[in-house]
Structure formats: C-alpha cells, structure tokens
C-alpha cells in the first residue's frame, strides 16, 4: 500500500491535534457557556472534518485512485474500499441511517 509523504501527514495531523486541543477547552465550560460559544465549537468540528477528509484524500491520491471532488465522495470512496471499518449490517439503526445519509 502506497503511503502519502510523511511530512504531509505530520503537518495535517498537527492541524487535527490543534483543533482537538482547542475543542477540549470548550468541554470544560458549563452548558450555558458552551451554548454561547456554539458557533466556535461548530467551526472547530467543521475544521476537524475537513482535515480528516484532507488526510483521507492524501491516502487515495497515494494509491493512484481517481480523486473525489467533494467531502462526501472522499468518505464514500473510503467506505467502498472498506477503509472506514464500518459494518453497516451490524451498526445501530441510527448509525446506519446517518451513514447512509452522509454517503448517499
């Protein structure tokens, strides 16, 4: 299995680690404070998802696969390859529904 360049992965994983650390600060807030900061939390979650998709895209690119043009296509390509570790038959019904909505 071909792998992306180590420096590229390290840089992108560094972004993920920073976003997770930033998100951790909001976990220590009370419910009312978190609600006031919901746009910041939402943005950090968006950045986490985008970063994860970008890392996934690097793996698809290293494999020589055709490159997806959307985040949905990136995760769909990973699911089709069995790279997400999802077993749609044994997943909780709400997880299957969510996965189907995301990958549809």
QUIPEVEN-V538665 format. One record per residue. D_LAST is the distance of its C-alpha to the last C-alpha in whole Angstrom. Layout:
BEGIN
d_last: {D_LAST & D_LAST}
END
This chain:
BEGIN
d_last: {27 & 28 & 28 & 27 & 31 & 32 & 33 & 30 & 28 & 31 & 30 & 27 & 27 & 30 & 28 & 26 & 29 & 30 & 27 & 28 & 31 & 31 & 29 & 31 & 34 & 32 & 32 & 35 & 35 & 36 & 33 & 35 & 35 & 31 & 31 & 33 & 31 & 27 & 27 & 28 & 26 & 23 & 24 & 24 & 21 & 19 & 22 & 21 & 17 & 18 & 21 & 19 & 16 & 20 & 21 & 18 & 19 & 22 & 22 & 19 & 22 & 25 & 24 & 24 & 20 & 19 & 18 & 14 & 15 & 12 & 12 & 8 & 9 & 12 & 11 & 8 & 12 & 13 & 12 & 12 & 16 & 16 & 17 & 16 & 18 & 15 & 16 & 13 & 16 & 19 & 17 & 18 & 16 & 15 & 14 & 12 & 10 & 10 & 8 & 6 & 5 & 6 & 4 & 0}
END
